[in-house]
Amino acid sequence: MMQAGSMKALMGASANINLVNTPMRVFKEAERRGDTETMKRAMGYAAELGENAEKDAEKLGEETVKETREARKQQEIEREQAIAKARRKNKVEREQALGGAEKSAVEVAEAANAADAGRKAKDSVDISDSGKAAITEQMQSGEVGMLVRDAVTVLYSSSAKTQPLEQPQAAVMDVKG
């Protein structure tokens, strides 16, 4: 992104290069007429405008380097601020996790029961006793093949230790047919 300094230098160089065309036309006209004095003056103007264009081009280079340094400094500041923000966020999360580990056993059990109830509402199925009996009959008759697993729900603490929660057995069915 160009800043004011580089834009000014670029416009100055461009304007001076465009202005060189005028004295060069005067020079060519004076050359056809053989007017050496006009030719000298025209070349003087053209040389002066060319020098001004060179100075502006040099200034453009300096301004570009300066603006690039400033942009890098700003990016570094923004990067450091983002890192500091992430560190603060991680610190707060760790403190909350440590504070959560210090909760009483009752609070942990209540949270686990609430989480278990939420899970049951979302992704579990309770099979009634009559349904279990019907499935057993179908398995024995060969109509349905069944894979039953004891599903154990586990609660992970902040120290990565597991605490099993009591949960009824879940059945996974594979229906043939």
N, C-alpha and C positions, 0 to 999 in steps of 0.2 A: 504494500500500500504506500503510495507516494504521499509525502508530507509537503508542507508549504515551501520549504527551502528547495527541494528537488524539483518541484513543479515550476517555481520561479526560474531556476537555472535552465531547465529544459525549454521553457517558453522563450527565454532570452536568447539561447543558442539558436533555436529555430527561427526567431525573428531576424537575427543578424545574418543567418545564412540566406534567408529569403531577400533581405535588403541588399546583399552583395550583387544580385542580378541587375539592379538598376544602374550602378556605376559601370558594370561590365557592358551593358548595352550602350551607355554613353561612350565608353572607350571604343567599342567597335564602330560606332558612328563617326567619332573623331578620327579614327584610323582611316576610314574611307575618304574622309575629307582631307586627311594629311595634317590635322591640327594637333601638333605634339604637346602643346601646353594643356589642352583639354584632356589629352590622353594621360598625361602625368597626374593631373588632379583626379581623374576618374580612378586611376590605379591606386592613388593614395587613399581615396575613400573606400575602395574595395578592400585594400589591405587592412585598413582600420577596422572595418566591419568583420573581416575574417578573424582578426586578433580578438575582437570582442566575443565572437562566437567560440573561439578556442578557450578563452577565459571562462565563459559560461559552461562549456563542456567540462572543464576541469572542476569547476565549482559543483557541477552536477555529480561528478564522481565522488567528491568529498562529502556532499550532502547525503548521497546514497549510502556511503559507508557509515556515516554518523547515524542515519536513521535506522540502518540495519542493527547497529550496536544497541540503540535505544529499544528497538523492538525485541531483541534478544534479552535485554535486561528485564523488560516488562514480562516476557514469557517466563523467565526464571522466577520472578516475583510471584506470578500467578501459579506456577508449578509448586513453589514452596508453600503458598497459601493453601493449595489443594491438598498437599501432603499433611500440613498441620491440621486441616479440617478433618481429614480421614483419621489421623491419629487421635484427635479429640473424640471423634465418633466411636472408634474402636475402644478407647479408654472408658467411655460411658457404657458401652455394651459389656465390657469385661466387668465393670463395677456392678452393673445390673445382674450379670450372671453370677457373680460372687455373692451378691446380696440375696439372690434367689436360692443359692445353695445353703444359705444360713436359715432359710425358712423352717418353720417347725414341721415335724412329721405330719401333723394334721393338715397343714396347708398343702404339702406335697401330695398327700393322699386325695385331698379334695380336688386339686388340679388334675391329678391322674384320672379320677372318676369323671370329671367334666370332659377331659379329652377323650376318655373311653366312650362316654355317652355320645359325643360328637362323632366319633369314628363309627359307632354302631348306626347312627342315623345316616351316615354317608355311604358306608361300604360293607356292611355286614348283614347277614341274614340269619334269623333265628328259625330253626326247624322244630315244629311241634313234635310231641311224642308220637302222635298218630302218623305224622309225615315220616318220622324216622322208621316206624314199623313198616310203612308202605315201601320205603326204600329198601329196607332189609329183605322184604319179600321179593321185590323185583331183582335184587342182587342174587338171591338164592335161586330164582327161576332162570337167571342168565339174561334177563332183559336189559339190565343196567349193570355196567361195571363201575365200581366206585373206588375212589382213592380217598381215604380219610386220614387227615393229619391233625395232630394236636397243634393248634395255632397258639403260639405264645406271643402276647404283646409285651413289648419291653419298653421301659422308660429309660432314656439316656440322661445322665446327669451331666453337669458341666465338666466333670472330671473324667468323662467317657466311661463311667461305670454303668452297668445295666442293673435295672431293678425290674424283675418280672411283675406284671400285673395279672390279677386273676381275671380270666375271661373264659366264657364257655367254649367248648370245642366247636370248631367249624368244619363243615364237610364240603369237599370239593367233588362234584359229580361229573362223570363222563358218560353221556348218554349214547348208547349204541343205536344204530338204526339208520 
